Amino acid sequence: MEPDTLWTRAGAAGWGTCAYADLLPHMDEHAQAKAEGLCPVPAGVYVAAFPYYAGETPGNLSRYARGEDYHTALARRLTPVCAALEAAHPFHKFVPLVDNSPLPEREAARLAGLGLRGKNGLVILPPWGSWLFLATVLTDLPLPSAPAASPDCMGCGACLAACPGKALGPNGFDISKCLSELTQRKGELTAEQTGLLRRHNLIWGCDACQTVCPYNRDVPITPLPEFRDGLLSTLTPKDVENSTRKQFQAAFPDRAFTWRGPGVLERNLKLKEEK
């Protein structure tokens, strides 16, 4: 089966390849060791983008977390891809990876020439915008990087201006001010971070920089049912109060927002009540 057909059947909106060696400057020793543990002689990486935009529905959860947990969904979609690659290249190894990966996925996408690179660091793939999940396949099959890396976006600066915590700026990205990260952070927060969470319109994640992006205007609805159907857009205090992690995960199976347990969500909801 031709690679284009293989990835299209898997639901990818776009895909490409890069040489593993080209990723090394962006990987520390720990990441390299982990990659080599998964694939002893890594030589190439497939990278693919899967759209998840499901329309405009009010809610307090980030759009990416409203459907099925993308880790589960994309791992399932990569299974037949890897099986087909193994059949075509029986003496090579193909390891599917989704998010919790030693590979710098966005850099792999850039080297693969996939879409554009936004000022917020996200991959933009018209017409799907930046509402994308990335997945990779690490292999010992030598693969080339694209002749030219992904170009930057138009650079309008809308995402930088819209960032609630001013985590995006000319000096790069400050994760300590990122609302997506703060909504998931356990432990003690500073007064500034608490204030940011209290004013934030979501209790999990942050869509601010994507919502204002010009490339995200008139984006089509994802054709992938995992991210389009059975959506959960809002959690209430009753959904999280007096629940253990096990009870919470049982109540909301296969949802990306459960991995931290109910505690951070309960805290975030209480901060909204204090506004």
C-alpha positions, 0 to 999 in steps of 0.5 A: 500500500502506498504511504499516502493511502496508508496514512489517509486511511488512518485518518491523518490530515497530513504526514511526512518523514524526518531523519532521526539524526536531524532531531538529535540537537533537540533531544537531551541524553535522557530522551535519546536513551529512551528513544534507543530503548524503544528502537535500538538503532533509530534512523527515521521518524514518520510524523502525522497530524490528526484534526480534532476541531468539533465546532464552537460549543460553550464549555469549561474544558479545552477543545482537545479534551472533550472527546476520547483521550487522544492517546488512546484514539491515536494509538489505535489508529497507528496500529494498522499503520505500523502493521502495514509498515512491518509487512512492507519492511519485515526486517525493520522495527516500527514503534508508535508514539503519541505525546508521551514520547522522547521525540520532539514531535513539533520539531519532527513535523517542522523537519518533515515539512508538515504545515506551518510553524505558529508563533505559539509553537503549534503546527498549523495545517490548512485548512485544519488550522492548529486544531491538530494532534501529532503522532509519530512512528520511530523506526530503524528504517532510514528516512529523509527529512523534507528538502525544506523545513516548515515555514513560519506562519504569517506572524500577525502576533495575535496569539502572543497578544491573546495569551492570558498569562503572557507566556508567549513573547519575543524571548520564547515560551514561559511554561510557568505562565501558561494557563494550559499547564497551570490548570493541570499543575498540582501543589502550591501556586503563587498569588499570580498563578492563582489569579490567572486561574481564577480569571481563566474561562477554562478549568482544564487547558487553554485555547486562547492562542488558537481561538484568535489565530487567523488560520483557525477561521472557518476550519472544517469539522473533524471527520474523526468520530473519536473527536467529533461525537460523544463530546463532554464540554463542561464539568461541574463541582458535582462531577469532581467533589468527593471522588478518588482518582479511581472513581473519577477515571471510572466515571469518565473513562478514556478522557484526557482530563482524568490523568491528574485526578479530580483534585486540580479540577476541583481546585480550579472550579472553586477558584471560579466560584471565588470570582 
